[in-house]
């Protein structure tokens, strides 16, 4: 009886160990760099695949992210002041409390992004798609004052994606 109990215990530990080993590789993403709390001012990331990367707390003043893949990135408390984000893809990105002030967001994609408490003062949102994004009402009101165009990739009009009246 004791041998049977030990055998069952070892079997349970083995199965649990295998399950844990399979979880961690699935969570890790290959080819990502952690830019958390870094100074990336004036850096050139144009057309790079940066999906899944962390830019939390990073300063990116004047940086060039034109055409970059930023899908599923974490940008909490990041600062893109006067950055070039033209055509960048922020689909499903977590970007709360981020400054997009005075950025070029022409034809950018923010589909299903979390943008709560982020600011877009004097940002160019021509052709930008915010479909399904969580954006503060006040920021939407400000962007609707100048919103125009249609995103060339998604085909969605900026004003429609923001819910402008």
Secondary structure in CASP SS format (residue, H / E / C, confidence):
PFRMAT SS
TARGET T0000
AUTHOR 0000-0000-0000
METHOD secondary structure of the structure
MODEL  1
X C 1.00
X H 1.00
X H 1.00
X H 1.00
X H 1.00
X H 1.00
X H 1.00
X H 1.00
X H 1.00
X H 1.00
X H 1.00
X H 1.00
X H 1.00
X H 1.00
X H 1.00
X H 1.00
X H 1.00
X H 1.00
X H 1.00
X H 1.00
X H 1.00
X H 1.00
X H 1.00
X H 1.00
X H 1.00
X H 1.00
X H 1.00
X C 1.00
X C 1.00
X C 1.00
X C 1.00
X C 1.00
X C 1.00
X E 1.00
X C 1.00
X C 1.00
X C 1.00
X C 1.00
X E 1.00
X C 1.00
X C 1.00
X C 1.00
X C 1.00
X E 1.00
X C 1.00
X C 1.00
X C 1.00
X C 1.00
X E 1.00
X C 1.00
X C 1.00
X C 1.00
X C 1.00
X E 1.00
X C 1.00
X C 1.00
X C 1.00
X C 1.00
X E 1.00
X C 1.00
X C 1.00
X C 1.00
X C 1.00
X E 1.00
X C 1.00
X C 1.00
X C 1.00
X C 1.00
X E 1.00
X C 1.00
X C 1.00
X C 1.00
X C 1.00
X E 1.00
X C 1.00
X C 1.00
X C 1.00
X C 1.00
X E 1.00
X C 1.00
X C 1.00
X C 1.00
X C 1.00
X E 1.00
X C 1.00
X C 1.00
X C 1.00
X C 1.00
X E 1.00
X C 1.00
X C 1.00
X C 1.00
X C 1.00
X E 1.00
X C 1.00
X C 1.00
X C 1.00
X C 1.00
X E 1.00
X C 1.00
X C 1.00
X C 1.00
X C 1.00
X E 1.00
X C 1.00
X C 1.00
X C 1.00
X C 1.00
X E 1.00
X C 1.00
X C 1.00
X C 1.00
X C 1.00
X E 1.00
X E 1.00
X C 1.00
X C 1.00
X C 1.00
X E 1.00
X C 1.00
X C 1.00
X C 1.00
X C 1.00
X E 1.00
X C 1.00
X C 1.00
X C 1.00
X C 1.00
X E 1.00
X C 1.00
X C 1.00
X C 1.00
X C 1.00
X E 1.00
X E 1.00
X C 1.00
X H 1.00
X H 1.00
X H 1.00
X H 1.00
X H 1.00
X H 1.00
X H 1.00
X H 1.00
X C 1.00
X C 1.00
X C 1.00
X C 1.00
X C 1.00
X E 1.00
X C 1.00
X C 1.00
X C 1.00
X C 1.00
X C 1.00
X C 1.00
X E 1.00
X H 1.00
X H 1.00
X H 1.00
X H 1.00
X H 1.00
X C 1.00
X C 1.00
X C 1.00
END
